[in-house]
Amino acid sequence: MDAKEYIAAFDEVKADFEKSVAEFGLPFEAKETQLRETRVCVAEQCGCHCENGNASLWLNWISPACVACRTGERTATFFTSLKCSRHCYFCFNPNQEDYEYWLSHKRDIAGELREAHAAGAGFDCLAITGGEPLLFKSDVYAFLDAARELYPQAHVRLYTCGDFLDDACLAELRDRGLDEIRFSVKLDGDEALAPEHARTLDAIERAVAFIPDVMVEMPVGPHDGLAMKELLVRLDAMDVRGVNLLEFGFPLCNAEAFAERGLELRQNPYPILYNYWYAGGLPIAGSEAECLELMQFAAERGLKLGVHYCSLDNKNTGQIYQQNKGFLLDKAFAAAHGWLHFDEEDYFLKCVKVVGDDASSVLGWALGEGLVAAERDAMSEQVAAGERSVANEQSVAAGPDMKSERAVAVEKTVTSERSVAAEHTTANEAPSAAVRFVDYDESTQVVAFPCAWLPDARKAFPAVDFIESLNVVELDDSGMPVVREVDARIVL
């Protein structure tokens, strides 16, 4: 096996994925027409921010809730019901768990918030959504009251189509401390929607007088450019605080409606193929190009409202962060996988791998590097221990240590791995140190080591193909954390 053969397995997974998606009835575009690298170029041209692994671009202002969404830390969204007054062909709510049930039932969102608080949950951002939450105004008001009582500093937002907003409702929302309201505006080229569209714009304009941050959040289709530019100018004149331009998604249902509009799926829908939780579906070809053009338009026109392009990539980063953040908190688990590091850009756990005949050549070098790293790590730990002693050991961890049965099990695994690693070290090496930084699977001839060692590894082995490995932490059937490799690419 060589590096090309190793990564070919991931290409096969991609091919199988595309084949299964085709069964939903909407084809992929023949060739990828919008490379993700374009985002950086557009950001430089219009002077906007390009963040979260280049998945989020914004100009002038961005909601704090959008920033929190990137990692999912201290933020939560509650839905009243999935019942709605609109019938959007691209709605992804049918993908939600127990969709049919929640069409005719509602949740006690204020009670759920109180339960979360009683369980010790902390929130900086809270949201109310649906369906259409204002079909149940009393429930919304009760939630806002609970939020202000339990989390007085939290930023609270509400999603609505605006059909049930009047001045009395807006006054109630304001008086109960709503920070932000997000309106859904639909552009579908259908004249029958014109009265509906007019009502939404009227509700938006009235809301500006009541709610601190009034926003529009809407998917942008590949043919919406002209109408969207007119809308941005109009929203800016209304003093709307911001607009979220969403990459248009196909929710793997209602394919006929998408096909009738000549829509296709974006090639390479995910930069990293994985089983993402977000129900918004797969990106539509041409949507991102339209959104990026709107970013440039807003900059050129000098619009003052905040404009945020939220790609579907951006919607998925919170899941990866939440799955992998335990790696940062569980010191024993991290020590057992010391060849991995948490990438602050995209939140995957990464390492370098060498496979096949090259692995046996690189292994001895890697173990030697591991010894140096282990000694440096041990010295740092001694210094830190001394500082803790001076401080009378009063420092408190920022999060849970997760040192429980899981940590004990991991430590047992470390002990086992150290004994295996001893077979690949010389008599004067310390396998217990090296195993923290090097992993070797003799049966598959794969050696893994930290990405930080790559420059030195290139110098030592200029003819070797090095592989960047991307990983996530999952729980096995017994609830124990395991590392799963989700992608690999040759490092150029």
C-alpha positions as CSV (number, residue, x, y, z in Angstrom):
1,M,0.0,0.0,0.0
2,D,1.2,3.5,-0.8
3,A,-0.2,7.0,0.0
4,K,-2.3,7.1,-3.2
5,E,-3.9,3.8,-2.4
6,Y,-4.6,4.9,1.2
7,I,-6.5,8.0,0.2
8,A,-8.3,6.2,-2.6
9,A,-10.5,4.6,0.1
10,F,-11.9,8.1,0.9
11,D,-12.6,8.7,-2.8
12,E,-14.6,5.6,-2.9
13,V,-16.7,6.8,0.0
14,K,-17.4,10.0,-1.8
15,A,-18.4,8.2,-5.0
16,D,-20.8,6.0,-2.9
17,F,-22.2,9.1,-1.3
18,E,-22.9,10.9,-4.6
19,K,-24.6,7.7,-5.9
20,S,-26.9,7.5,-2.9
21,V,-27.8,11.3,-3.1
22,A,-28.7,10.9,-6.8
23,E,-31.5,8.6,-5.7
24,F,-33.3,11.6,-4.2
25,G,-33.8,12.9,-7.7
26,L,-31.7,16.1,-8.0
27,P,-28.5,15.8,-10.1
28,F,-25.1,17.3,-9.2
29,E,-23.7,20.0,-11.5
30,A,-21.4,18.5,-14.1
31,K,-18.4,20.5,-12.9
32,E,-17.8,22.5,-9.7
33,T,-18.4,26.1,-10.7
34,Q,-17.6,27.8,-7.4
35,L,-14.4,26.9,-5.7
36,R,-14.3,27.6,-2.0
37,E,-10.9,29.4,-2.4
38,T,-12.9,32.2,-4.0
39,R,-14.2,33.2,-0.6
40,V,-10.8,34.6,0.5
41,C,-10.4,36.6,-2.8
42,V,-13.9,38.1,-2.4
43,A,-13.2,39.0,1.2
44,E,-10.0,40.8,0.2
45,Q,-11.8,42.7,-2.6
46,C,-14.6,44.0,-0.5
47,G,-12.7,44.4,2.8
48,C,-15.0,42.0,4.8
49,H,-14.1,39.5,7.4
50,C,-13.5,35.9,6.3
51,E,-13.7,33.6,9.4
52,N,-14.4,30.1,10.7
53,G,-12.2,28.3,8.2
54,N,-13.3,30.7,5.5
55,A,-16.9,29.5,5.9
56,S,-18.3,32.8,7.3
57,L,-17.9,36.2,5.6
58,W,-19.3,39.4,7.0
59,L,-19.3,43.1,6.5
60,N,-20.1,45.9,8.9
61,W,-21.7,43.8,11.7
62,I,-22.5,40.3,12.6
63,S,-24.9,39.0,15.3
64,P,-23.2,37.6,18.4
65,A,-25.5,34.6,17.9
66,C,-23.9,33.9,14.6
67,V,-20.5,33.9,16.2
68,A,-21.6,31.6,18.9
69,C,-23.2,29.2,16.4
70,R,-19.7,28.4,14.9
71,T,-18.8,26.2,17.9
72,G,-22.2,25.7,19.6
73,E,-20.8,26.8,22.9
74,R,-23.2,28.2,25.5
75,T,-26.0,28.6,22.9
76,A,-29.3,26.7,22.4
77,T,-32.3,26.9,20.1
78,F,-35.8,26.0,21.3
79,F,-38.8,25.4,19.0
80,T,-42.4,25.8,20.0
81,S,-43.8,23.6,17.3
82,L,-43.2,22.7,13.6
83,K,-46.5,24.1,12.6
84,C,-46.2,27.0,10.1
85,S,-48.3,29.4,8.2
86,R,-46.0,29.2,5.1
87,H,-45.4,26.4,2.7
88,C,-41.8,26.9,1.4
89,Y,-40.7,24.2,-1.1
90,F,-37.2,24.2,0.3
91,C,-38.2,23.9,4.0
92,F,-36.0,21.3,5.8
93,N,-38.3,20.8,8.8
94,P,-39.6,17.6,7.3
95,N,-36.2,16.2,8.1
96,Q,-36.6,16.9,11.8
97,E,-37.2,14.1,14.2
98,D,-40.9,13.4,14.8
99,Y,-41.9,16.0,12.3
100,E,-45.5,14.8,11.9
101,Y,-46.0,14.8,15.6
102,W,-44.7,18.3,16.2
103,L,-47.0,19.6,13.4
104,S,-49.9,19.1,15.7
105,H,-48.2,19.3,19.1
106,K,-46.2,22.0,20.9
107,R,-43.4,22.0,23.4
108,D,-43.2,23.8,26.7
109,I,-40.1,25.8,25.8
110,A,-40.1,27.9,29.0
111,G,-40.2,24.6,31.0
112,E,-37.4,23.2,29.0
113,L,-35.3,26.2,29.6
114,R,-35.9,26.0,33.4
115,E,-35.0,22.3,33.3
116,A,-31.7,23.1,31.5
117,H,-30.9,25.8,34.1
118,A,-31.7,23.4,37.0
119,A,-29.3,20.9,35.4
120,G,-26.5,23.6,35.4
121,A,-26.5,24.6,31.8
122,G,-25.1,28.0,31.0
123,F,-26.1,30.1,28.0
124,D,-24.9,33.3,26.4
125,C,-27.2,33.0,23.4
126,L,-30.8,31.7,23.2
127,A,-33.2,31.4,20.3
128,I,-36.9,30.6,19.7
129,T,-37.9,29.1,16.4
130,G,-40.5,26.9,14.8
131,G,-42.3,26.3,12.5
132,E,-43.7,29.7,13.2
133,P,-43.3,30.5,16.9
134,L,-45.7,33.4,17.0
135,L,-48.6,31.0,16.3
136,F,-48.1,30.5,20.1
137,K,-47.4,34.0,21.4
138,S,-48.1,33.2,25.1
139,D,-45.4,30.4,24.9
140,V,-42.9,32.9,23.4
141,Y,-43.7,35.4,26.1
142,A,-43.3,32.8,28.8
143,F,-39.9,31.8,27.4
144,L,-38.7,35.4,27.3
145,D,-39.7,35.9,30.9
146,A,-37.8,32.7,31.9
147,A,-34.8,33.8,29.9
148,R,-34.6,37.2,31.5
149,E,-35.0,35.6,35.0
150,L,-32.5,32.8,34.6
151,Y,-30.0,34.3,32.1
152,P,-30.4,38.1,32.3
153,Q,-27.2,38.7,30.2
154,A,-28.0,36.2,27.4
155,H,-28.7,37.4,23.9
156,V,-32.1,36.2,22.9
157,R,-33.5,36.1,19.4
158,L,-36.7,35.1,17.6
159,Y,-37.2,33.7,14.1
160,T,-40.5,34.6,12.4
161,C,-42.1,35.1,8.9
162,G,-43.8,38.2,10.4
163,D,-47.4,37.1,9.6
164,F,-48.6,37.4,13.2
165,L,-46.7,40.6,14.2
166,D,-48.5,43.7,15.1
167,D,-47.5,46.7,17.3
168,A,-49.0,45.1,20.4
169,C,-47.0,41.9,19.9
170,L,-43.8,43.9,19.1
171,A,-44.3,45.9,22.3
172,E,-44.6,42.7,24.3
173,L,-41.5,41.3,22.8
174,R,-39.6,44.5,23.5
175,D,-40.8,44.7,27.1
176,R,-39.8,41.1,27.8
177,G,-36.3,41.8,26.6
178,L,-36.0,40.4,23.1
179,D,-32.7,41.4,21.7
180,E,-33.0,40.3,18.1
181,I,-35.7,39.3,15.6
182,R,-34.9,37.5,12.4
183,F,-37.4,37.7,9.5
184,S,-37.6,35.1,6.8
185,V,-38.1,36.7,3.4
186,K,-38.9,34.5,0.4
187,L,-38.0,35.3,-3.2
188,D,-39.4,32.7,-5.6
189,G,-40.4,34.7,-8.7
190,D,-44.0,33.9,-8.0
191,E,-46.4,36.8,-8.4
192,A,-48.8,35.0,-6.0
193,L,-46.3,35.7,-3.3
194,A,-46.3,39.4,-3.8
195,P,-48.9,40.2,-1.1
196,E,-47.1,37.9,1.3
197,H,-43.8,39.6,0.5
198,A,-45.3,43.1,1.1
199,R,-46.7,42.0,4.5
200,T,-43.2,40.8,5.6
201,L,-41.5,44.0,4.5
202,D,-44.1,46.0,6.4
203,A,-43.5,43.9,9.5
204,I,-39.8,44.4,9.2
205,E,-40.1,48.2,9.0
206,R,-42.4,48.3,12.0
207,A,-40.1,46.1,14.1
208,V,-37.2,48.5,13.7
209,A,-39.0,50.9,16.1
210,F,-39.3,48.2,18.8
211,I,-36.5,45.6,18.7
212,P,-32.8,46.5,19.1
213,D,-31.5,44.2,16.3
214,V,-33.8,43.6,13.4
215,M,-32.4,41.1,10.8
216,V,-33.4,39.3,7.7
217,E,-32.2,35.7,7.3
218,M,-32.9,34.0,4.0
219,P,-31.6,31.5,1.5
220,V,-30.3,32.9,-1.8
221,G,-31.0,31.1,-5.0
222,P,-28.7,31.2,-8.0
223,H,-31.1,33.5,-9.9
224,D,-32.0,35.8,-7.1
225,G,-29.3,38.4,-7.6
226,L,-31.2,41.4,-9.0
227,A,-34.1,41.0,-6.6
228,M,-31.7,40.6,-3.7
229,K,-29.8,43.8,-4.6
230,E,-33.0,45.7,-4.5
231,L,-33.9,44.1,-1.2
232,L,-30.6,45.0,0.4
233,V,-30.9,48.6,-0.6
234,R,-34.4,48.7,0.8
235,L,-33.5,47.0,4.1
236,D,-30.6,49.5,4.5
237,A,-32.9,52.4,4.0
238,M,-35.2,50.9,6.8
239,D,-32.2,50.9,9.2
240,V,-32.4,47.1,9.4
241,R,-29.3,46.0,11.5
242,G,-28.2,43.1,9.3
243,V,-29.0,40.3,6.8
244,N,-27.9,36.7,6.8
245,L,-27.4,35.4,3.3
246,L,-27.8,31.6,3.5
247,E,-26.4,29.2,1.1
248,F,-29.4,27.6,-0.5
249,G,-29.9,24.0,0.5
250,F,-31.7,21.0,-0.9
251,P,-33.3,19.1,2.0
252,L,-33.2,15.7,0.2
253,C,-37.0,15.9,-0.4
254,N,-39.4,17.7,-2.8
255,A,-36.9,17.3,-5.6
256,E,-39.5,18.0,-8.3
257,A,-39.9,21.6,-7.1
258,F,-36.1,22.1,-7.3
259,A,-35.9,20.5,-10.7
260,E,-38.7,22.6,-12.1
261,R,-36.6,25.7,-11.3
262,G,-33.6,24.2,-13.0
263,L,-31.6,23.8,-9.8
264,E,-28.7,21.4,-9.4
265,L,-26.6,20.3,-6.5
266,R,-23.1,21.7,-5.9
267,Q,-20.2,19.5,-6.8
268,N,-18.1,18.7,-3.7
269,P,-21.0,19.7,-1.4
270,Y,-18.8,19.2,1.7
271,P,-15.2,20.1,2.1
272,I,-15.0,17.1,4.4
273,L,-17.6,14.4,3.9
274,Y,-19.1,13.3,7.1
275,N,-22.5,12.5,8.7
276,Y,-23.5,16.0,9.7
277,W,-26.5,16.6,12.0
278,Y,-27.7,19.9,10.4
279,A,-30.9,19.2,8.5
280,G,-30.5,21.9,6.0
281,G,-29.4,19.5,3.3
282,L,-26.9,19.9,0.5
283,P,-25.9,23.2,-1.2
284,I,-27.4,24.2,-4.5
285,A,-25.0,25.1,-7.3
286,G,-24.7,28.8,-7.9
287,S,-26.0,30.0,-4.6
288,E,-22.6,30.8,-3.1
289,A,-21.6,32.7,-6.2
290,E,-24.7,34.8,-5.8
291,C,-24.1,35.5,-2.1
292,L,-20.5,36.5,-2.7
293,E,-21.6,38.9,-5.4
294,L,-24.0,40.4,-3.0
295,M,-21.2,40.9,-0.4
296,Q,-19.3,42.8,-3.1
297,F,-22.4,44.8,-4.0
298,A,-23.0,45.9,-0.4
299,A,-19.4,47.0,-0.1
300,E,-19.4,48.9,-3.4
301,R,-22.7,50.7,-2.5
302,G,-21.4,51.5,1.0
303,L,-24.5,50.0,2.6
304,K,-24.4,50.4,6.4
305,L,-26.3,47.2,7.4
306,G,-24.4,44.1,8.4
307,V,-24.2,41.5,5.6
308,H,-23.2,38.0,6.5
309,Y,-22.7,35.1,4.1
310,C,-23.4,31.9,6.0
311,S,-22.3,28.9,3.9
312,L,-23.6,25.4,4.7
313,D,-20.0,24.6,5.7
314,N,-20.5,27.2,8.4
315,K,-23.6,25.4,9.7
316,N,-21.6,22.2,10.3
317,T,-18.6,23.4,12.2
318,G,-20.4,23.5,15.5
319,Q,-21.0,19.7,15.4
320,I,-17.3,19.0,14.8
321,Y,-16.3,21.4,17.6
322,Q,-18.7,19.7,20.0
323,Q,-17.5,16.2,19.1
324,N,-13.9,17.1,19.4
325,K,-13.8,19.6,22.3
326,G,-13.6,16.6,24.7
327,F,-10.1,16.1,23.4
328,L,-9.2,19.4,24.9
329,L,-10.8,18.6,28.2
330,D,-9.9,15.0,28.8
331,K,-6.2,15.0,29.4
332,A,-5.9,11.2,29.7
333,F,-7.7,10.7,26.3
334,A,-5.5,13.4,24.7
335,A,-2.3,11.8,26.1
336,A,-3.3,8.4,24.7
337,H,-3.6,10.1,21.3
338,G,-0.7,12.5,21.5
339,W,0.0,12.4,17.8
340,L,-3.3,14.3,17.2
341,H,-3.8,18.0,17.6
342,F,-7.0,20.1,17.6
343,D,-7.1,22.5,14.6
344,E,-8.5,25.9,15.7
345,E,-9.5,26.6,12.1
346,D,-11.9,23.8,11.3
347,Y,-12.0,21.9,14.7
348,F,-10.8,18.5,13.2
349,L,-8.2,16.5,15.0
350,K,-5.2,16.2,12.7
351,C,-1.9,14.3,12.4
352,V,0.5,13.3,9.7
353,K,0.7,9.7,8.5
354,V,3.1,7.6,6.5
355,V,2.0,4.3,5.0
356,G,3.4,1.2,3.4
357,D,7.2,0.6,3.1
358,D,7.9,4.2,4.0
359,A,6.2,3.7,7.4
360,S,8.9,1.3,8.7
361,S,11.6,3.8,7.6
362,V,10.0,6.8,9.2
363,L,9.0,4.9,12.5
364,G,12.5,5.0,14.1
365,W,12.9,8.7,13.3
366,A,9.4,9.5,14.7
367,L,10.1,7.6,17.9
368,G,13.3,9.6,18.4
369,E,11.4,12.8,17.9
370,G,8.8,11.5,20.3
371,L,11.4,11.1,23.0
372,V,12.6,14.6,22.6
373,A,9.0,15.9,22.7
374,A,8.3,13.7,25.7
375,E,11.2,15.1,27.6
376,R,10.2,18.6,26.7
377,D,6.6,17.9,27.8
378,A,7.8,16.4,31.1
379,M,10.0,19.4,31.8
380,S,7.1,21.7,31.1
381,E,4.9,19.7,33.4
382,Q,7.5,19.9,36.2
383,V,7.6,23.7,35.7
384,A,3.9,23.9,35.7
385,A,3.7,21.7,38.8
386,G,6.1,24.1,40.6
387,E,4.1,27.1,39.6
388,R,1.0,25.4,40.9
389,S,2.7,24.6,44.2
390,V,3.7,28.3,44.5
391,A,0.2,29.2,43.9
392,N,-0.9,26.8,46.5
393,E,-2.7,24.8,43.9
394,Q,-5.6,27.2,43.7
395,S,-6.1,27.1,39.9
396,V,-9.4,25.8,38.7
397,A,-10.0,24.2,35.3
398,A,-12.2,26.1,32.9
399,G,-14.3,23.1,32.1
400,P,-14.9,19.5,33.4
401,D,-11.9,17.2,33.5
402,M,-13.9,14.3,32.4
403,K,-11.6,12.1,34.6
404,S,-14.0,9.3,35.3
405,E,-14.5,5.7,34.2
406,R,-13.7,6.8,30.7
407,A,-10.3,8.2,31.7
408,V,-9.5,5.1,33.6
409,A,-10.3,3.0,30.5
410,V,-8.1,5.2,28.4
411,E,-5.2,4.9,30.8
412,K,-5.5,1.2,30.5
413,T,-5.3,1.5,26.8
414,V,-2.2,3.7,27.1
415,T,-0.5,1.1,29.2
416,S,-1.2,-1.5,26.6
417,E,0.0,0.7,23.7
418,R,3.2,1.4,25.6
419,S,4.0,-2.2,25.8
420,V,3.4,-2.6,22.1
421,A,5.6,0.5,21.3
422,A,8.4,-1.1,23.3
423,E,8.8,-3.7,20.6
424,H,9.8,-0.9,18.2
425,T,12.3,1.0,20.4
426,T,16.0,0.3,21.2
427,A,17.2,-0.6,24.6
428,N,18.1,2.9,25.6
429,E,14.8,4.5,24.5
430,A,11.8,5.2,26.7
431,P,8.7,3.7,25.1
432,S,6.4,5.2,27.7
433,A,7.3,8.6,26.5
434,A,7.4,7.9,22.8
435,V,3.9,6.4,22.7
436,R,2.4,9.7,23.6
437,F,3.4,11.2,20.3
438,V,3.7,8.3,17.8
439,D,1.2,5.7,16.8
440,Y,2.1,2.6,14.7
441,D,-0.1,-0.1,13.3
442,E,2.1,-2.9,12.2
443,S,-0.6,-4.9,10.5
444,T,-1.5,-2.0,8.1
445,Q,1.9,-0.4,8.1
446,V,0.8,3.1,9.1
447,V,2.7,5.4,11.4
448,A,1.2,8.7,12.7
449,F,2.9,11.6,14.4
450,P,2.1,15.3,15.1
451,C,1.7,17.8,12.2
452,A,4.3,20.1,13.9
453,W,7.0,17.6,13.0
454,L,6.2,17.6,9.3
455,P,8.9,20.2,8.2
456,D,11.6,18.1,9.9
457,A,10.2,14.9,8.5
458,R,10.3,16.4,5.0
459,K,14.0,17.2,5.4
460,A,14.7,13.7,6.7
461,F,12.7,11.9,4.1
462,P,12.3,14.1,1.0
463,A,11.1,11.2,-1.2
464,V,8.3,10.2,1.1
465,D,4.6,11.0,0.5
466,F,3.2,12.4,3.7
467,I,-0.6,12.3,4.4
468,E,-2.6,14.7,6.5
469,S,-5.2,12.8,8.4
470,L,-8.5,14.4,9.7
471,N,-10.4,12.8,12.6
472,V,-13.4,13.2,14.8
473,V,-14.2,11.7,18.2
474,E,-17.2,9.5,18.3
475,L,-18.7,7.3,21.0
476,D,-18.8,3.5,20.5
477,D,-21.7,1.3,21.5
478,S,-20.5,1.3,25.2
479,G,-20.3,5.1,25.3
480,M,-16.5,5.2,25.2
481,P,-14.8,7.8,23.0
482,V,-13.0,6.5,19.9
483,V,-11.2,8.4,17.1
484,R,-12.5,8.0,13.6
485,E,-10.6,9.1,10.5
486,V,-12.9,10.9,8.1
487,D,-10.5,12.2,5.4
488,A,-6.9,12.0,4.3
489,R,-5.0,13.9,1.6
490,I,-1.4,13.9,0.4
491,V,0.4,17.0,1.8
492,L,1.8,18.9,-1.2
